[in-house]
Amino acid sequence: MTTGEKLRKLRGNRSQAEIAELLGVSTSAISMYELGERVPRRETMKAISRLFDVSVEELFFADTGE
């Protein structure tokens, strides 16, 4: 499972705009993260991990093989 797929799954029914507001980034940034077109900065990775209660390693670096 790619990082983008993980992010979409974790986002669930919440909109990209809602997640972007919570993280202090643009909606287009969230879209690009989910599409794999952009990698978040380290600080944003940490914020995303805290928001979804998963480790940075698990979300951005571990390949789940699914």
N, CA, C and O atoms as a Tinker XYZ file with bonds, in Angstrom:
   264  protein
     1  N      0.855000   -1.172000    0.000000    73     2
     2  CA     0.000000    0.000000    0.000000    64     1     3
     3  C      0.905000    1.240000    0.000000    63     2     4     5
     4  O      1.830000    1.337000    0.805000    81     3
     5  N      0.639000    2.156000   -0.881000    73     3     6
     6  CA     1.442000    3.375000   -0.964000    64     5     7
     7  C      1.080000    4.333000    0.161000    63     6     8     9
     8  O      0.048000    4.181000    0.815000    81     7
     9  N      1.935000    5.313000    0.378000    73     7    10
    10  CA     1.652000    6.333000    1.387000    64     9    11
    11  C      0.352000    7.052000    1.060000    63    10    12    13
    12  O     -0.453000    7.314000    1.954000    81    11
    13  N      0.140000    7.371000   -0.204000    73    11    14
    14  CA    -1.095000    8.040000   -0.608000    64    13    15
    15  C     -2.326000    7.216000   -0.286000    63    14    16    17
    16  O     -3.330000    7.748000    0.187000    81    15
    17  N     -2.250000    5.923000   -0.539000    73    15    18
    18  CA    -3.366000    5.031000   -0.223000    64    17    19
    19  C     -3.606000    4.986000    1.281000    63    18    20    21
    20  O     -4.752000    4.983000    1.730000    81    19
    21  N     -2.528000    4.952000    2.056000    73    19    22
    22  CA    -2.659000    4.964000    3.517000    64    21    23
    23  C     -3.330000    6.251000    3.973000    63    22    24    25
    24  O     -4.223000    6.228000    4.820000    81    23
    25  N     -2.895000    7.375000    3.407000    73    23    26
    26  CA    -3.479000    8.662000    3.791000    64    25    27
    27  C     -4.966000    8.720000    3.460000    63    26    28    29
    28  O     -5.766000    9.178000    4.276000    81    27
    29  N     -5.340000    8.261000    2.274000    73    27    30
    30  CA    -6.765000    8.265000    1.890000    64    29    31
    31  C     -7.582000    7.395000    2.832000    63    30    32    33
    32  O     -8.682000    7.767000    3.241000    81    31
    33  N     -7.035000    6.237000    3.172000    73    31    34
    34  CA    -7.739000    5.325000    4.076000    64    33    35
    35  C     -7.895000    5.950000    5.461000    63    34    36    37
    36  O     -8.973000    5.883000    6.051000    81    35
    37  N     -6.844000    6.547000    5.975000    73    35    38
    38  CA    -6.906000    7.173000    7.294000    64    37    39
    39  C     -7.838000    8.384000    7.313000    63    38    40    41
    40  O     -8.494000    8.653000    8.319000    81    39
    41  N     -7.894000    9.103000    6.211000    73    39    42
    42  CA    -8.769000   10.283000    6.124000    64    41    43
    43  C    -10.236000    9.892000    6.225000    63    42    44    45
    44  O    -11.052000   10.652000    6.746000    81    43
    45  N    -10.566000    8.714000    5.729000    73    43    46
    46  CA   -11.938000    8.223000    5.817000    64    45    47
    47  C    -12.929000    9.145000    5.130000    63    46    48    49
    48  O    -12.747000    9.509000    3.968000    81    47
    49  N    -13.978000    9.522000    5.850000    73    47    50
    50  CA   -15.038000   10.365000    5.289000    64    49    51
    51  C    -14.741000   11.856000    5.398000    63    50    52    53
    52  O    -15.519000   12.682000    4.920000    81    51
    53  N    -13.633000   12.198000    6.017000    73    51    54
    54  CA   -13.293000   13.616000    6.149000    64    53    55
    55  C    -12.773000   14.138000    4.813000    63    54    56    57
    56  O    -12.142000   13.407000    4.050000    81    55
    57  N    -13.043000   15.384000    4.550000    73    55    58
    58  CA   -12.613000   15.984000    3.286000    64    57    59
    59  C    -11.135000   16.357000    3.343000    63    58    60    61
    60  O    -10.553000   16.523000    4.415000    81    59
    61  N    -10.554000   16.480000    2.166000    73    59    62
    62  CA    -9.165000   16.943000    2.082000    64    61    63
    63  C     -9.053000   18.337000    2.690000    63    62    64    65
    64  O     -8.053000   18.656000    3.335000    81    63
    65  N    -10.072000   19.165000    2.488000    73    63    66
    66  CA   -10.053000   20.524000    3.032000    64    65    67
    67  C    -10.027000   20.505000    4.558000    63    66    68    69
    68  O     -9.319000   21.301000    5.175000    81    67
    69  N    -10.791000   19.606000    5.166000    73    67    70
    70  CA   -10.815000   19.501000    6.621000    64    69    71
    71  C     -9.440000   19.101000    7.160000    63    70    72    73
    72  O     -8.946000   19.689000    8.122000    81    71
    73  N     -8.834000   18.103000    6.536000    73    71    74
    74  CA    -7.517000   17.644000    6.966000    64    73    75
    75  C     -6.484000   18.751000    6.746000    63    74    76    77
    76  O     -5.628000   18.983000    7.600000    81    75
    77  N     -6.565000   19.423000    5.616000    73    75    78
    78  CA    -5.630000   20.511000    5.320000    64    77    79
    79  C     -5.720000   21.607000    6.377000    63    78    80    81
    80  O     -4.696000   22.125000    6.824000    81    79
    81  N     -6.923000   21.958000    6.774000    73    79    82
    82  CA    -7.108000   22.995000    7.791000    64    81    83
    83  C     -6.507000   22.556000    9.129000    63    82    84    85
    84  O     -5.845000   23.346000    9.803000    81    83
    85  N     -6.735000   21.312000    9.506000    73    83    86
    86  CA    -6.191000   20.795000   10.767000    64    85    87
    87  C     -4.662000   20.803000   10.770000    63    86    88    89
    88  O     -4.039000   20.991000   11.815000    81    87
    89  N     -4.063000   20.600000    9.595000    73    87    90
    90  CA    -2.607000   20.520000    9.482000    64    89    91
    91  C     -1.952000   21.850000    9.126000    63    90    92    93
    92  O     -0.734000   21.992000    9.235000    81    91
    93  N     -2.751000   22.819000    8.705000    73    91    94
    94  CA    -2.194000   24.106000    8.314000    64    93    95
    95  C     -1.495000   24.080000    6.972000    63    94    96    97
    96  O     -0.527000   24.806000    6.749000    81    95
    97  N     -1.997000   23.230000    6.072000    73    95    98
    98  CA    -1.465000   23.164000    4.707000    64    97    99
    99  C     -2.622000   23.385000    3.731000    63    98   100   101
   100  O     -3.781000   23.453000    4.140000    81    99
   101  N     -2.307000   23.496000    2.463000    73    99   102
   102  CA    -3.353000   23.704000    1.467000    64   101   103
   103  C     -4.050000   22.389000    1.112000    63   102   104   105
   104  O     -3.502000   21.301000    1.289000    81   103
   105  N     -5.255000   22.527000    0.615000    73   103   106
   106  CA    -5.991000   21.359000    0.147000    64   105   107
   107  C     -5.240000   20.684000   -1.000000    63   106   108   109
   108  O     -5.230000   19.457000   -1.103000    81   107
   109  N     -4.618000   21.478000   -1.850000    73   107   110
   110  CA    -3.865000   20.892000   -2.964000    64   109   111
   111  C     -2.669000   20.101000   -2.451000    63   110   112   113
   112  O     -2.285000   19.109000   -3.071000    81   111
   113  N     -2.067000   20.515000   -1.330000    73   111   114
   114  CA    -0.962000   19.746000   -0.762000    64   113   115
   115  C     -1.453000   18.364000   -0.337000    63   114   116   117
   116  O     -0.790000   17.362000   -0.605000    81   115
   117  N     -2.596000   18.306000    0.316000    73   115   118
   118  CA    -3.158000   17.018000    0.736000    64   117   119
   119  C     -3.424000   16.153000   -0.493000    63   118   120   121
   120  O     -3.122000   14.959000   -0.493000    81   119
   121  N     -3.981000   16.744000   -1.522000    73   119   122
   122  CA    -4.247000   16.011000   -2.756000    64   121   123
   123  C     -2.959000   15.449000   -3.348000    63   122   124   125
   124  O     -2.915000   14.292000   -3.765000    81   123
   125  N     -1.915000   16.270000   -3.383000    73   123   126
   126  CA    -0.642000   15.814000   -3.950000    64   125   127
   127  C     -0.004000   14.725000   -3.094000    63   126   128   129
   128  O      0.615000   13.807000   -3.632000    81   127
   129  N     -0.143000   14.808000   -1.767000    73   127   130
   130  CA     0.373000   13.739000   -0.902000    64   129   131
   131  C     -0.340000   12.431000   -1.228000    63   130   132   133
   132  O      0.291000   11.380000   -1.337000    81   131
   133  N     -1.664000   12.508000   -1.383000    73   131   134
   134  CA    -2.450000   11.303000   -1.651000    64   133   135
   135  C     -2.160000   10.728000   -3.034000    63   134   136   137
   136  O     -2.237000    9.514000   -3.226000    81   135
   137  N     -1.833000   11.570000   -3.985000    73   135   138
   138  CA    -1.528000   11.112000   -5.342000    64   137   139
   139  C     -0.065000   10.703000   -5.506000    63   138   140   141
   140  O      0.327000   10.183000   -6.551000    81   139
   141  N      0.730000   10.937000   -4.480000    73   139   142
   142  CA     2.149000   10.600000   -4.559000    64   141   143
   143  C      2.960000   11.574000   -5.383000    63   142   144   145
   144  O      4.064000   11.249000   -5.823000    81   143
   145  N      2.426000   12.768000   -5.600000    73   143   146
   146  CA     3.115000   13.774000   -6.400000    64   145   147
   147  C      3.992000   14.685000   -5.556000    63   146   148   149
   148  O      4.790000   15.456000   -6.088000    81   147
   149  N      3.844000   14.594000   -4.249000    73   147   150
   150  CA     4.600000   15.460000   -3.347000    64   149   151
   151  C      4.804000   14.725000   -2.027000    63   150   152   153
   152  O      3.940000   13.964000   -1.592000    81   151
   153  N      5.938000   14.954000   -1.400000    73   151   154
   154  CA     6.236000   14.369000   -0.092000    64   153   155
   155  C      6.201000   15.503000    0.929000    63   154   156   157
   156  O      6.831000   16.541000    0.723000    81   155
   157  N      5.472000   15.316000    2.023000    73   155   158
   158  CA     5.403000   16.393000    3.023000    64   157   159
   159  C      6.753000   16.637000    3.693000    63   158   160   161
   160  O      7.594000   15.742000    3.778000    81   159
   161  N      6.936000   17.856000    4.161000    73   159   162
   162  CA     8.131000   18.179000    4.935000    64   161   163
   163  C      8.097000   17.394000    6.247000    63   162   164   165
   164  O      7.046000   16.908000    6.667000    81   163
   165  N      9.238000   17.282000    6.873000    73   163   166
   166  CA     9.363000   16.503000    8.102000    64   165   167
   167  C      8.355000   16.946000    9.170000    63   166   168   169
   168  O      7.736000   16.103000    9.819000    81   167
   169  N      8.190000   18.247000    9.354000    73   167   170
   170  CA     7.260000   18.758000   10.358000    64   169   171
   171  C      5.827000   18.354000   10.034000    63   170   172   173
   172  O      5.045000   18.031000   10.928000    81   171
   173  N      5.493000   18.375000    8.745000    73   171   174
   174  CA     4.149000   17.994000    8.319000    64   173   175
   175  C      3.949000   16.496000    8.470000    63   174   176   177
   176  O      2.858000   16.054000    8.829000    81   175
   177  N      4.984000   15.707000    8.203000    73   175   178
   178  CA     4.891000   14.263000    8.424000    64   177   179
   179  C      4.545000   13.975000    9.885000    63   178   180   181
   180  O      3.687000   13.145000   10.184000    81   179
   181  N      5.228000   14.677000   10.786000    73   179   182
   182  CA     4.975000   14.483000   12.213000    64   181   183
   183  C      3.542000   14.873000   12.570000    63   182   184   185
   184  O      2.878000   14.171000   13.332000    81   183
   185  N      3.069000   15.984000   12.025000    73   183   186
   186  CA     1.713000   16.443000   12.311000    64   185   187
   187  C      0.666000   15.457000   11.784000    63   186   188   189
   188  O     -0.330000   15.186000   12.455000    81   187
   189  N      0.895000   14.926000   10.583000    73   187   190
   190  CA    -0.027000   13.945000   10.007000    64   189   191
   191  C     -0.039000   12.689000   10.875000    63   190   192   193
   192  O     -1.100000   12.128000   11.151000    81   191
   193  N      1.130000   12.257000   11.298000    73   191   194
   194  CA     1.227000   11.063000   12.139000    64   193   195
   195  C      0.492000   11.250000   13.462000    63   194   196   197
   196  O     -0.205000   10.345000   13.920000    81   195
   197  N      0.644000   12.421000   14.076000    73   195   198
   198  CA    -0.075000   12.705000   15.325000    64   197   199
   199  C     -1.579000   12.733000   15.099000    63   198   200   201
   200  O     -2.344000   12.192000   15.897000    81   199
   201  N     -2.000000   13.366000   14.008000    73   199   202
   202  CA    -3.424000   13.481000   13.706000    64   201   203
   203  C     -4.075000   12.114000   13.574000    63   202   204   205
   204  O     -5.175000   11.900000   14.083000    81   203
   205  N     -3.408000   11.189000   12.897000    73   203   206
   206  CA    -3.978000    9.866000   12.653000    64   205   207
   207  C     -3.501000    8.805000   13.650000    63   206   208   209
   208  O     -3.870000    7.635000   13.545000    81   207
   209  N     -2.682000    9.221000   14.611000    73   207   210
   210  CA    -2.183000    8.336000   15.667000    64   209   211
   211  C     -1.471000    7.105000   15.100000    63   210   212   213
   212  O     -1.734000    5.971000   15.500000    81   211
   213  N     -0.572000    7.365000   14.166000    73   211   214
   214  CA     0.306000    6.316000   13.614000    64   213   215
   215  C      1.722000    6.873000   13.606000    63   214   216   217
   216  O      1.911000    8.089000   13.638000    81   215
   217  N      2.707000    6.000000   13.564000    73   215   218
   218  CA     4.091000    6.469000   13.542000    64   217   219
   219  C      4.461000    6.995000   12.156000    63   218   220   221
   220  O      3.896000    6.588000   11.141000    81   219
   221  N      5.423000    7.906000   12.150000    73   219   222
   222  CA     5.949000    8.421000   10.880000    64   221   223
   223  C      6.491000    7.258000   10.052000    63   222   224   225
   224  O      6.252000    7.175000    8.847000    81   223
   225  N      7.217000    6.373000   10.706000    73   223   226
   226  CA     7.796000    5.206000   10.033000    64   225   227
   227  C      6.714000    4.381000    9.353000    63   226   228   229
   228  O      6.828000    4.047000    8.173000    81   227
   229  N      5.674000    4.056000   10.092000    73   227   230
   230  CA     4.586000    3.222000    9.553000    64   229   231
   231  C      3.876000    3.891000    8.381000    63   230   232   233
   232  O      3.551000    3.244000    7.385000    81   231
   233  N      3.642000    5.190000    8.514000    73   231   234
   234  CA     2.881000    5.893000    7.483000    64   233   235
   235  C      3.687000    6.206000    6.236000    63   234   236   237
   236  O      3.194000    6.054000    5.119000    81   235
   237  N      4.933000    6.645000    6.424000    73   235   238
   238  CA     5.691000    7.131000    5.274000    64   237   239
   239  C      6.802000    6.224000    4.779000    63   238   240   241
   240  O      7.269000    6.395000    3.652000    81   239
   241  N      7.244000    5.259000    5.590000    73   239   242
   242  CA     8.399000    4.485000    5.185000    64   241   243
   243  C      8.183000    2.987000    5.137000    63   242   244   245
   244  O      8.911000    2.285000    4.436000    81   243
   245  N      7.203000    2.480000    5.862000    73   243   246
   246  CA     6.951000    1.032000    5.887000    64   245   247
   247  C      6.090000    0.625000    4.710000    63   246   248   249
   248  O      5.073000    1.256000    4.426000    81   247
   249  N      6.495000   -0.418000    4.033000    73   247   250
   250  CA     5.710000   -0.972000    2.943000    64   249   251
   251  C      4.875000   -2.111000    3.523000    63   250   252   253
   252  O      5.410000   -3.127000    3.968000    81   251
   253  N      3.551000   -1.925000    3.511000    73   251   254
   254  CA     2.681000   -2.928000    4.117000    64   253   255
   255  C      2.471000   -4.112000    3.214000    63   254   256   257
   256  O      2.001000   -5.155000    3.671000    81   255
   257  N      2.805000   -3.987000    1.938000    73   255   258
   258  CA     2.681000   -5.101000    1.011000    64   257   259
   259  C      1.248000   -5.447000    0.648000    63   258   260   261
   260  O      0.987000   -6.481000    0.033000    81   259
   261  N      0.321000   -4.577000    1.031000    73   259   262
   262  CA    -1.103000   -4.850000    0.726000    64   261   263
   263  C     -1.460000   -4.334000   -0.634000    63   262   264
   264  O     -2.605000   -4.470000   -1.064000    81   263
